[in-house]
């Protein structure tokens, strides 16, 4: 009688090879690691790309933002403010570009009061563009 049992040399059936209590072979270990890497790759690369595509498509479908009444009122206030404040024609365009409507609403000068509608006439400190004297 030999030391080795002939049953040890026979290949095991698949359902016996893949039992959870058996150690994982090298090939199965590498396949499992590759599968985990693929899942991580899909999670960290695929998911942000999908979110980005959805956000871009949503913004394209909704169109440009609508101009609200506050922005329109702010532009009118800045125009009136610059009309009252500037001393010469060269400063007018620069004033329109550099002035924020929130500054006009906070400021307590005659130009800001004129822009907000609190003054109905131009006072002595008004520039030459302001004609309602």
C-alpha positions as a printed Julia matrix, in Angstrom:
133×3 Matrix{Float64}:
   0.0     0.0     0.0
   1.37    3.38   -0.94
   1.68    6.44    1.26
  -0.32    8.65   -1.04
  -4.0     8.29   -1.47
  -5.03    8.23   -5.17
  -8.01   10.46   -4.37
  -5.64   13.42   -3.67
  -4.43   13.48   -7.27
  -7.87   13.64   -8.84
  -9.1    17.16   -9.72
 -11.93   18.4    -7.6
 -15.31   19.28   -9.05
 -16.02   22.99   -9.43
 -18.55   23.1    -6.61
 -15.94   21.55   -4.33
 -13.11   23.82   -5.53
 -15.04   27.04   -4.94
 -16.14   26.3    -1.41
 -15.84   29.34    0.88
 -13.79   27.44    3.44
 -11.05   26.52    0.94
  -8.1    28.91    0.43
  -8.26   31.05   -2.69
  -5.85   30.07   -5.41
  -3.46   32.56   -7.01
  -5.52   32.9   -10.18
  -8.78   33.54   -8.35
  -7.03   36.04   -6.08
  -5.73   38.03   -9.05
  -9.14   37.97  -10.73
 -10.79   39.19   -7.53
  -8.26   42.01   -7.19
  -8.77   43.03  -10.82
 -12.52   43.06  -10.3
 -12.1    45.29   -7.23
  -9.87   47.67   -9.17
 -12.42   47.86  -11.96
 -15.17   48.69   -9.49
 -13.03   51.42   -7.91
 -12.17   52.81  -11.33
 -15.83   52.95  -12.32
 -16.74   54.55   -9.01
 -14.08   57.28   -9.0
 -13.91   58.0   -12.74
 -17.17   56.86  -14.24
 -19.5    58.34  -11.66
 -18.04   61.91  -11.82
 -18.16   61.8   -15.62
 -21.81   60.78  -15.54
 -22.62   63.57  -13.06
 -20.78   66.1   -15.22
 -22.67   65.03  -18.34
 -26.01   65.28  -16.51
 -25.19   68.77  -15.2
 -24.09   70.01  -18.63
 -27.15   68.56  -20.36
 -29.41   70.08  -17.71
 -27.87   73.53  -18.13
 -28.15   73.26  -21.92
 -31.79   72.25  -21.66
 -32.71   75.04  -19.24
 -31.01   77.76  -21.28
 -29.35   80.93  -20.04
 -30.47   82.39  -16.72
 -33.31   84.85  -16.95
 -32.65   88.49  -16.21
 -34.51   89.28  -13.07
 -36.02   92.6   -12.11
 -33.34   93.27   -9.49
 -30.49   93.15  -12.02
 -32.43   95.4   -14.38
 -33.16   97.87  -11.58
 -29.5    97.74  -10.54
 -28.4    98.64  -14.07
 -30.78  101.62  -14.12
 -29.46  102.77  -10.75
 -25.85  102.55  -11.92
 -26.69  104.53  -15.08
 -28.38  107.28  -13.07
 -25.52  107.25  -10.53
 -22.88  107.72  -13.22
 -24.98  110.38  -14.96
 -25.04  112.39  -11.73
 -21.48  111.74  -10.56
 -19.09  112.07  -13.54
 -17.4   115.39  -14.21
 -16.34  114.82  -17.84
 -17.44  112.63  -20.76
 -14.36  110.36  -20.66
 -15.18  109.07  -17.19
 -18.77  108.05  -17.96
 -18.06  104.7   -19.68
 -15.45  103.85  -17.05
 -17.97  104.61  -14.29
 -20.56  102.3   -15.91
 -18.07   99.45  -16.08
 -16.57   99.82  -12.59
 -19.63  100.65  -10.46
 -21.58   97.86   -8.76
 -25.29   98.41   -8.05
 -24.82   97.17   -4.47
 -22.44  100.07   -3.8
 -25.07  102.5    -5.06
 -27.63  101.03   -2.67
 -25.28  101.31    0.34
 -23.76  104.72   -0.37
 -25.25  107.85    1.2
 -24.12  110.49   -1.31
 -26.27  112.77   -3.44
 -25.39  110.71   -6.52
 -26.58  107.51   -4.82
 -29.74  109.21   -3.55
 -30.43  110.46   -7.11
 -29.84  106.95   -8.49
 -32.26  105.4    -5.98
 -34.92  108.02   -6.77
 -34.75  109.84   -3.44
 -33.64  113.04   -5.23
 -35.67  114.14   -8.21
 -33.41  117.03   -9.27
 -29.7   117.44   -9.79
 -28.02  119.48   -7.07
 -24.96  121.73   -7.26
 -22.49  118.85   -6.92
 -23.86  117.05  -10.03
 -21.79  116.61  -13.16
 -22.61  118.13  -16.59
 -24.49  115.02  -17.82
 -27.17  115.49  -15.17
 -29.73  117.83  -16.78
 -32.68  117.77  -14.39
 -31.88  120.93  -12.4
